[in-house]
Amino acid sequence: MSKKKEFKPAGIEDERIMLDFKHFGDGKNCQTSSMQRLMHHLGHDISEPMLVGISAGMGFIYWFMKKMPYPIVGGMNRSDCRKFPGILGKAAKRLGGDFESILTKSVKKAHIFLKDTLKQNQPGLVCVDMAYLDHLLTGEDDHFGEHNFLVFGIDEPTNKAYISDRFHGTTEMTLTQLQKARASEYAPFPAMNQMVRFVFPESLTPLEDIIPDAIRENADALLNPPISNVGVKGMVRWSKELVKYPRMFPDPRSLVHALMMHYVYIETGGSGGAIFRQIYRDFLLEAGELMNSSDMLQAAEEFKTIVELWKEIAAGLLPEEYSALKELREIQWSINQDLETHGLSALDKVGKRAKKVPDLIDTAAKDEISDFSEFITPVCDLLKQVSESETRVLTELKNNI
């Protein structure tokens, strides 16, 4: 990856802006949990699964391009909302609100936008590159610039920013590091100082008026994708690409790292588990009960099987039969569980566990990844199976509601 220009902070003066902000609830996904907490601050309470559902937020994408260290597999719908705020903007408009967003290379302009937002008594919902966030324990090469959290205060004289991420509790970081994380230009999802602020009416559009169209839109996005690496077709496409990984990544360590990151993005990295299928199942259950819809409740029941299929896929990438691969899976799972259960107070504990990851990757690369073709075949079969299952369930749901 080409070297980026040296980062220089900008616009930091001598102001202190601190909102009377309460970290309300914890979340599964960084985007939707940030929006849930922001809306709570503004006086509107909507569950995170409902935000995912009304934004038609469930999707699938397999993405790999030059200079990427490994492919990305994701479960968020990006079909017609590729630009930030993406599904958040769609949810806001469906609820009767609106938004203003920025994308800029100017660190100073981005900082001024943040300060203006805070002065309007709204926490700043910002895009940041995960590689620069100590509290997420990511590697310095694991760049992903679409992580979101809320900034609810800044203290320029002491160079501090106060943030609320998806885990319980709040934390702080230096303003300089926040600006660096916001300004990152690493492809394929650069943060680029993106940020959004919302406006909502006093009374939101009733959820009953929103839900059916949102479900139909989400089904269409998965069933009729514009390209073959997206939607239910993308799952089959990924199954065909997976078997090529040893040629794509001749360095065994890179191959192990790719499998580990696939597991993270499916199960622990902010998808709510099972690549958003678990949180979408919760949405269907909530929507079905709200609207007294037997079709939605039936789909929620069938999504339980889909959730289990995705969990099998994730586990199969780091299979039980190989001690180092298995321990990598267990570490990633336990880190997420501890952070979701105990919040950021668990950082020291999980940080010690995370230090074992590089050595385990080395061990797996040396002793286990040579069996890749053997253990990946069942995963490919499961991907085809889950594609068929989602096609059937979503088709029935779309036609019946």
C-alpha positions, 0 to 999 in steps of 0.5 A: 500500500502506498505511503500517505502524506504525514498527518498534521492536525488543524483548527484546534484552538482554545474552546471547550464544548461538553454536552450533557450526554448520557451513554444510552444503551449499548449496541451491536453495529457502530452505525446504527447504535450511534444513531440510536444514542444520538436520537435518544439524546434528541428525544426519540427512542427507536431500537437498533434492530428497527433502525436496521430494518427501516433503513433496509440495512441488511445486505451482502458484499464480497469486495476485493481490489488491488492494494487491499491486504485481504477481501472484505465480506460485509453484511450491510446493504449498500445498493443505493446508499454507497455514500455516507451516511448511507443507511443512516440517511435513509432511516432519517428520511423515512422517519421524516427527518433530514441530514447534512453531511460532509466529505472533505480533505480539509482537517480544519473544515471537518473540525469546525463542522464538528464544533458547530454540531456540538454547539447545536447540542448534537453529538457528532456522528463521525467516520473514523479509521479503526486502525487508529483507535486504541480501544478497538484493539485493531492492527495498524494495517487493519484500515477500515474508515467507515467505523462510526462513533459519537463525539460528545465533547471536546477540550481543545486546551487539553487536546482531548475528545470524549467519545461514545462507541458501541460498547458500554461506557464512554472513553476519551482520546486526544483530539490529534488522534481523533483528527488523524482517524477522521482524515484517513484516506486508506482505500477502499473505505476511506474515512475522509473526514465524513460526518453527519448531523440530523434534523428530526421533526417533533413527531416522527413518521409512524413505524407502521407506515415505514416497515412494509416498504423497507422490507420490500426494498431490502428483499429487492436489494438482496434478490436482484443485485446490480453486480455478481459480488453483491446480494444472494449472488454474491454469496455464491460468488464468494464461495467460488473465490474462497477456493482460490485463496491459496493462489491469491495469498501465497503467503500463508500468514496473509491467508490466515489473517484473511480468514480471521478477519472474515470471521470478525466481520461476520460474527464479532466486528459490529454486524450483531452476529451472523453478518447482520442476520441476527439483528434483522431477525430481531427487527422482523420479530419486533415489526411483526409484533408491532403490526400483528403480521404473521408473515413477518413473524414467520420470516423471523422464525425462518431467519433463526435457521439462516442465522445458524448457517452463517454462524457455521460458515464463520466457525468453519473459517477457523475450524475446531479441528486446528488448535491455532485457528480455533484459538484465534476464533475463541479470542475474537469471540471472547474479546467481543463478548467481554467488551459487550458485557463489561464495556470499555472497562474490560480493555486491559483484560482483552488487550492481554488476550489480543497480544497472543494473536500474532503468534497464533497466526504464525503457528497456523500459517506454519502448521495448519493452513496447508489443509485449507482446501480440505476445511474450506469445502464445507464452508463453500457448500454452506454459502450456497445453502444460505444463498438458497435459503435467503432467496426463498425466505425473502421472496416469500416475505416480499410477496406476502406483506 
